[in-house]
């Protein structure tokens, strides 16, 4: 059974850093054949796409607000994708979700809370 599990969230101070991890299991071929993404959802707001790392090795940040602060990366050998978040701001507070889409199905992790205090 396909599964995504996030870890690494928690509380950070303004200007601090966190690294989120997402470990995949149950996917035929592992994440090497998957495009992996991070989304986030703040209270009362829609879920938004933060960053994507394609199976071809291209990393894209979709939010202007995280440019130069967030970096997505992957380790295919460990079936893991990461989101390094630097210079955190209170507006980064949200539940962060790991995602992949394959065979017409969307797969989500359970989500992990990131809270940035000022």
Backbone as a printed PyTorch tensor [residue, N CA C, xyz], in Angstrom:
tensor([[[  0.8500,  -1.1870,   0.0000],
         [  0.0000,   0.0000,   0.0000],
         [  0.8880,   1.2400,   0.0000]],

        [[  0.5480,   2.1740,  -0.9030],
         [  1.3400,   3.3820,  -1.0240],
         [  1.1300,   4.3000,   0.1770]],

        [[  2.2130,   4.8650,   0.6410],
         [  2.1330,   5.7110,   1.8300],
         [  3.2070,   6.7830,   1.7890]],

        [[  2.8270,   7.9630,   2.2580],
         [  3.7670,   9.0700,   2.4350],
         [  3.7100,   9.4950,   3.9010]],

        [[  4.8550,   9.6280,   4.5260],
         [  4.9000,   9.9970,   5.9330],
         [  5.8490,  11.1680,   6.1160]],

        [[  5.2970,  12.2670,   6.6440],
         [  6.1060,  13.4750,   6.8840],
         [  6.6760,  13.4690,   8.2960]],

        [[  7.7800,  14.1640,   8.4530],
         [  8.3760,  14.3670,   9.7670],
         [  9.2020,  15.6460,   9.7330]],

        [[  9.5780,  16.1140,  10.9280],
         [ 10.4920,  17.2410,  11.0030],
         [  9.8590,  18.5920,  11.2700]],

        [[  8.5500,  18.6490,  11.3950],
         [  7.9110,  19.9280,  11.6660],
         [  8.0570,  20.3230,  13.1160]],

        [[  7.3380,  21.3590,  13.4990],
         [  7.3720,  21.8010,  14.8780],
         [  7.3620,  23.3050,  14.9800]],

        [[  7.9330,  23.7980,  16.0680],
         [  7.9420,  25.2290,  16.3680],
         [  9.3040,  25.8200,  16.0370]],

        [[  9.2940,  26.9460,  15.3510],
         [ 10.5290,  27.6510,  15.0270],
         [ 10.3560,  29.1300,  15.3450]],

        [[ 11.4610,  29.7880,  15.6050],
         [ 11.4580,  31.2360,  15.8410],
         [ 11.5440,  31.9740,  14.5090]],

        [[ 11.1120,  33.2010,  14.5010],
         [ 11.2930,  34.0740,  13.3400],
         [ 12.7570,  34.0510,  12.9080]],

        [[ 12.9870,  33.7620,  11.6240],
         [ 14.3370,  33.7020,  11.1090],
         [ 15.0150,  32.3560,  11.2550]],

        [[ 14.3430,  31.4290,  11.8890],
         [ 14.9160,  30.1030,  12.1040],
         [ 14.7680,  29.1940,  10.9090]],

        [[ 15.1510,  27.9510,  11.1110],
         [ 15.1230,  26.9660,  10.0350],
         [ 14.5120,  25.6560,  10.5140]],

        [[ 13.9220,  24.9610,   9.5580],
         [ 13.4210,  23.6060,   9.7880],
         [ 13.6420,  22.8120,   8.5000]],

        [[ 13.7800,  21.5060,   8.6560],
         [ 13.8240,  20.6430,   7.4840],
         [ 12.7400,  19.5980,   7.6170]],

        [[ 11.8270,  19.6040,   6.6530],
         [ 10.7830,  18.5930,   6.6040],
         [ 11.2660,  17.4040,   5.7740]],

        [[ 10.8490,  16.2320,   6.1990],
         [ 11.1670,  15.0120,   5.4580],
         [  9.8780,  14.2930,   5.1100]],

        [[  9.8970,  13.6250,   3.9820],
         [  8.7630,  12.8030,   3.5620],
         [  9.3320,  11.4810,   3.0540]],

        [[  8.9290,  10.4040,   3.6790],
         [  9.3950,   9.0880,   3.2710],
         [  8.2560,   8.3330,   2.6160]],

        [[  8.5280,   7.8120,   1.4350],
         [  7.5210,   7.0900,   0.6590],
         [  7.7300,   5.5900,   0.7730]],

        [[  6.6410,   4.8700,   0.7510],
         [  6.7180,   3.4150,   0.7510],
         [  5.5760,   2.8570,  -0.0920]],

        [[  5.8060,   1.6700,  -0.6210],
         [  4.7520,   0.9900,  -1.3690],
         [  4.6110,   1.3840,  -2.8140]],

        [[  5.4370,   2.2930,  -3.2900],
         [  5.3460,   2.7370,  -4.6830],
         [  6.3070,   1.8990,  -5.5300]],

        [[  5.7650,   1.2890,  -6.5650],
         [  6.5850,   0.4760,  -7.4510],
         [  7.6420,   1.3570,  -8.1170]],

        [[  8.8920,   0.9580,  -7.9590],
         [  9.9880,   1.7520,  -8.5140],
         [ 10.5030,   2.8210,  -7.5920]],

        [[  9.8450,   3.0220,  -6.4580],
         [ 10.2800,   4.0420,  -5.5090],
         [ 10.0540,   5.4360,  -6.0310]],

        [[ 10.5570,   6.4260,  -5.3150],
         [ 10.2880,   7.8010,  -5.7120],
         [ 11.1030,   8.2210,  -6.9220]],

        [[ 12.0260,   7.3880,  -7.3630],
         [ 12.8260,   7.7500,  -8.5290],
         [ 11.9600,   7.9190,  -9.7700]],

        [[ 10.7710,   7.3290,  -9.7660],
         [  9.8730,   7.4500, -10.9150],
         [  8.7400,   8.4380, -10.6440]],

        [[  8.8460,   9.1680,  -9.5380],
         [  7.7710,  10.0540,  -9.1230],
         [  8.2040,  11.5050,  -9.1090]],

        [[  7.2880,  12.3760,  -9.4680],
         [  7.4290,  13.7940,  -9.1820],
         [  6.8350,  14.0300,  -7.8060]],

        [[  7.6120,  14.6430,  -6.9220],
         [  7.2020,  14.8380,  -5.5300],
         [  7.0030,  16.3240,  -5.2570]],

        [[  6.0130,  16.6230,  -4.4370],
         [  5.6950,  18.0180,  -4.1450],
         [  5.4200,  18.2180,  -2.6660]],

        [[  5.6080,  19.4530,  -2.2470],
         [  5.1780,  19.9110,  -0.9320],
         [  4.0810,  20.9520,  -1.1200]],

        [[  3.0080,  20.7890,  -0.3740],
         [  1.9270,  21.7490,  -0.2940],
         [  1.8500,  22.2380,   1.1450]],

        [[  1.1330,  23.3310,   1.3350],
         [  0.8410,  23.7770,   2.6930],
         [ -0.5530,  24.3700,   2.7640]],

        [[ -1.1050,  24.3220,   3.9580],
         [ -2.4420,  24.8760,   4.1740],
         [ -2.4630,  25.5890,   5.5170]],

        [[ -2.6600,  26.8850,   5.4530],
         [ -2.7850,  27.6950,   6.6550],
         [ -4.2490,  27.7150,   7.0860]],

        [[ -4.5100,  28.0040,   8.3540],
         [ -5.8980,  28.0050,   8.8500],
         [ -6.7870,  28.9430,   8.0340]],

        [[ -7.9190,  28.4030,   7.5780],
         [ -8.8800,  29.2040,   6.8440],
         [ -8.5370,  29.4630,   5.3880]],

        [[ -7.4150,  28.9210,   4.9340],
         [ -6.9800,  29.1560,   3.5560],
         [ -6.9440,  27.8540,   2.7690]],

        [[ -6.8800,  27.9900,   1.4410],
         [ -6.7970,  26.8090,   0.5910],
         [ -5.3920,  26.2140,   0.6370]],

        [[ -5.3270,  24.9440,   0.3530],
         [ -4.0350,  24.2870,   0.2420],
         [ -3.3130,  24.8300,  -0.9990]],

        [[ -2.0280,  25.1390,  -0.8400],
         [ -1.2880,  25.7190,  -1.9460],
         [ -0.0050,  24.9510,  -2.2010]],

        [[  0.3650,  24.9040,  -3.4720],
         [  1.5760,  24.2120,  -3.8790],
         [  2.7910,  25.0690,  -3.5370]],

        [[  3.7260,  24.4900,  -2.8210],
         [  4.9270,  25.2150,  -2.4020],
         [  6.0900,  24.9300,  -3.3530]],

        [[  6.4420,  23.6620,  -3.4740],
         [  7.6140,  23.2860,  -4.2680],
         [  7.4010,  21.9090,  -4.8820]],

        [[  8.0540,  21.7010,  -6.0170],
         [  7.9960,  20.4080,  -6.7040],
         [  9.3940,  19.9880,  -7.1110]],

        [[  9.6520,  18.6970,  -6.9760],
         [ 10.9070,  18.1270,  -7.4650],
         [ 10.5350,  17.0230,  -8.4490]],

        [[ 10.8160,  17.2580,  -9.7300],
         [ 10.3890,  16.2950, -10.7420],
         [ 11.2780,  15.0570, -10.7250]],

        [[ 10.7620,  14.0040, -11.3380],
         [ 11.5280,  12.7590, -11.4140],
         [ 12.7590,  12.9290, -12.2960]],

        [[ 12.8190,  14.0180, -13.0630],
         [ 13.9730,  14.3050, -13.9010],
         [ 15.0150,  15.1470, -13.1680]],

        [[ 14.7200,  15.5030, -11.9110],
         [ 15.7000,  16.2220, -11.1260],
         [ 15.5420,  17.7260, -11.0990]],

        [[ 14.4310,  18.2440, -11.5950],
         [ 14.2200,  19.6870, -11.5870],
         [ 13.4440,  20.1080, -10.3500]],

        [[ 13.9490,  21.1420,  -9.7010],
         [ 13.3190,  21.6630,  -8.4900],
         [ 12.7030,  23.0220,  -8.7900]],

        [[ 11.4640,  23.1950,  -8.3910],
         [ 10.7540,  24.4410,  -8.6690],
         [ 10.0340,  24.9130,  -7.4140]],

        [[ 10.2310,  26.1790,  -7.0610],
         [  9.4290,  26.8150,  -6.0190],
         [  8.3100,  27.5860,  -6.6940]],

        [[  7.0840,  27.3280,  -6.3000],
         [  5.9460,  27.9610,  -6.9590],
         [  5.4760,  29.2330,  -6.2600]],

        [[  5.8380,  29.3760,  -5.0000],
         [  5.4090,  30.5520,  -4.2660],
         [  6.5120,  31.5980,  -4.2650]],

        [[  6.1570,  32.7990,  -4.6720],
         [  7.1340,  33.8850,  -4.6630],
         [  7.6330,  34.1310,  -3.2490]],

        [[  6.7770,  33.9170,  -2.2800],
         [  7.1350,  34.2210,  -0.8930],
         [  8.2000,  33.2790,  -0.3260]],

        [[  8.4530,  32.1390,  -0.9870],
         [  9.4530,  31.2080,  -0.4510],
         [ 10.7120,  31.1590,  -1.3050]],

        [[ 10.7310,  31.9350,  -2.3840],
         [ 11.9100,  31.9510,  -3.2550],
         [ 13.1430,  32.3150,  -2.4330]],

        [[ 14.2200,  31.5990,  -2.6560],
         [ 15.5060,  31.8420,  -2.0000],
         [ 15.4980,  31.4820,  -0.5180]],

        [[ 14.3570,  31.0230,  -0.0040],
         [ 14.3160,  30.6070,   1.4050],
         [ 14.0950,  29.1110,   1.5480]],

        [[ 13.2970,  28.5160,   0.6510],
         [ 12.9650,  27.0970,   0.7220],
         [ 13.6860,  26.3420,  -0.3900]],

        [[ 14.1310,  25.1370,  -0.0670],
         [ 14.7880,  24.2860,  -1.0640],
         [ 14.2330,  22.8740,  -0.9630]],

        [[ 13.7480,  22.3660,  -2.0700],
         [ 13.2830,  20.9910,  -2.1170],
         [ 14.3850,  20.1140,  -2.6880]],

        [[ 14.5170,  18.9240,  -2.1370],
         [ 15.5220,  17.9830,  -2.6220],
         [ 15.0150,  16.5650,  -2.3920]],

        [[ 15.7480,  15.6060,  -2.9370],
         [ 15.3150,  14.2250,  -2.7840],
         [ 16.5080,  13.3050,  -2.6120]],

        [[ 16.2450,  12.1510,  -2.0380],
         [ 17.2130,  11.0720,  -1.9190],
         [ 16.5010,   9.8100,  -2.3930]],

        [[ 16.7100,   9.4730,  -3.6420],
         [ 15.9940,   8.3310,  -4.2070],
         [ 16.3450,   7.0250,  -3.5050]],

        [[ 17.5850,   6.8950,  -3.0680],
         [ 17.9990,   5.6540,  -2.4230],
         [ 17.2210,   5.4040,  -1.1360]],

        [[ 16.8290,   6.4910,  -0.4780],
         [ 16.0700,   6.3700,   0.7700],
         [ 14.5910,   6.7030,   0.5910]],

        [[ 14.1770,   6.8280,  -0.6730],
         [ 12.7660,   7.1200,  -0.9700],
         [ 12.2520,   8.3050,  -0.1610]],

        [[ 13.0610,   9.3540,  -0.0950],
         [ 12.7070,  10.5100,   0.7210],
         [ 12.8340,  11.7980,  -0.0640]],

        [[ 11.9710,  12.7220,   0.2480],
         [ 12.0430,  14.0730,  -0.2960],
         [ 12.0350,  15.0340,   0.8830]],

        [[ 12.7510,  16.1360,   0.7240],
         [ 12.9580,  17.0690,   1.8260],
         [ 12.5410,  18.4790,   1.4250]],

        [[ 12.2110,  19.2680,   2.4230],
         [ 11.9780,  20.6950,   2.2190],
         [ 12.7660,  21.4370,   3.2900]],

        [[ 13.8430,  22.0500,   2.8710],
         [ 14.6480,  22.8630,   3.7750],
         [ 14.0610,  24.2670,   3.7820]],

        [[ 13.6910,  24.7510,   4.9560],
         [ 13.0510,  26.0520,   5.0970],
         [ 13.9360,  26.9420,   5.9630]],

        [[ 14.4680,  27.9920,   5.3680],
         [ 15.3230,  28.9520,   6.0790],
         [ 14.6160,  30.2920,   6.2110]],

        [[ 15.1330,  31.1110,   7.1140],
         [ 14.5960,  32.4590,   7.3170],
         [ 13.0730,  32.4240,   7.4630]],

        [[ 12.6110,  31.5620,   8.3260],
         [ 11.1810,  31.3640,   8.4760],
         [ 10.4810,  32.6100,   8.9900]],

        [[  9.2430,  32.7640,   8.5200],
         [  8.4120,  33.9010,   8.8900],
         [  7.0970,  33.3800,   9.4790]],

        [[  6.4230,  34.2100,  10.2710],
         [  5.1370,  33.7560,  10.8290],
         [  4.1370,  33.3360,   9.7550]],

        [[  4.2170,  33.9510,   8.5870],
         [  3.2690,  33.5810,   7.5210],
         [  3.5770,  32.2250,   6.8980]],

        [[  4.6710,  31.6000,   7.2840],
         [  4.9560,  30.2320,   6.8580],
         [  4.2250,  29.2110,   7.7280]],

        [[  3.5940,  29.6790,   8.7880],
         [  2.8450,  28.7840,   9.6650],
         [  1.7250,  28.1070,   8.8960]],

        [[  1.7230,  26.7840,   8.9230],
         [  0.7510,  26.0030,   8.1580],
         [  0.9690,  24.5310,   8.4510]],

        [[  0.0310,  23.7360,   7.9720],
         [  0.2480,  22.2920,   7.9030],
         [  0.8470,  21.9990,   6.5270]],

        [[  1.9540,  21.2930,   6.5270],
         [  2.6660,  20.9800,   5.2870],
         [  2.3950,  19.5210,   4.9050]],

        [[  2.1230,  19.3330,   3.6200],
         [  1.7670,  18.0130,   3.1080],
         [  2.7280,  17.5970,   2.0040]],

        [[  3.1210,  16.3550,   2.0410],
         [  3.8750,  15.7290,   0.9660],
         [  2.8760,  15.1350,  -0.0290]],

        [[  3.2130,  15.1950,  -1.3030],
         [  2.2560,  14.7550,  -2.3340],
         [  2.9670,  14.1470,  -3.5280]],

        [[  2.3030,  13.1740,  -4.1260],
         [  2.6870,  12.7190,  -5.4450],
         [  1.4230,  12.3040,  -6.1960]],

        [[  1.5090,  12.3570,  -7.5050],
         [  0.3770,  12.0150,  -8.3540],
         [  0.8600,  10.9990,  -9.3760]],

        [[  0.2550,   9.8330,  -9.3910],
         [  0.6520,   8.7920, -10.3220],
         [ -0.5430,   7.8990, -10.6090]],

        [[ -0.6150,   7.4350, -11.8700],
         [ -1.7100,   6.5470, -12.2820],
         [ -3.0750,   7.1300, -11.9460]],

        [[ -3.2150,   8.4190, -12.2070],
         [ -4.4770,   9.1320, -12.0140],
         [ -4.9080,   9.2080, -10.5560]],

        [[ -3.9990,   8.9780,  -9.6600],
         [ -4.3330,   9.0510,  -8.2330],
         [ -3.4150,  10.0190,  -7.5160]],

        [[ -4.0140,  10.7730,  -6.6090],
         [ -3.2700,  11.7010,  -5.7550],
         [ -2.9770,  11.0130,  -4.4320]],

        [[ -1.7480,  11.1010,  -4.0050],
         [ -1.3630,  10.5340,  -2.7250],
         [ -0.8560,  11.6570,  -1.8200]],

        [[ -1.3520,  11.6480,  -0.5820],
         [ -1.0030,  12.6830,   0.3850],
         [ -0.4620,  12.0470,   1.6590]],

        [[  0.4660,  12.7440,   2.2720],
         [  0.8400,  12.3960,   3.6220],
         [ -0.2110,  12.9050,   4.5850]],

        [[  0.0080,  12.6240,   5.8570],
         [ -0.9780,  13.0160,   6.8680],
         [ -0.8830,  14.4940,   7.2240]],

        [[  0.2100,  15.1150,   6.8000],
         [  0.4170,  16.5220,   7.1070],
         [  1.1990,  16.6920,   8.3990]],

        [[  1.9740,  17.7590,   8.4420],
         [  2.7600,  18.0510,   9.6360],
         [  2.7290,  19.5490,   9.9080]],

        [[  2.5560,  19.8810,  11.1690],
         [  2.3970,  21.2890,  11.5490],
         [  3.7510,  21.9850,  11.6310]],

        [[  3.8120,  23.1660,  11.0410],
         [  4.9440,  24.0730,  11.2020],
         [  4.3960,  25.3800,  11.7630]],

        [[  4.9420,  25.8050,  12.8890],
         [  4.5120,  27.0420,  13.5200],
         [  5.7300,  27.9300,  13.7160]],

        [[  5.6290,  29.1540,  13.2200],
         [  6.7250,  30.1140,  13.3370],
         [  6.2570,  31.2470,  14.2310]],

        [[  6.9810,  31.4400,  15.3060],
         [  6.6160,  32.4890,  16.2570],
         [  7.4640,  33.7310,  16.0350]],

        [[  6.8510,  34.8710,  16.3240],
         [  7.5810,  36.1350,  16.1660],
         [  8.1060,  36.6160,  17.5050]]])
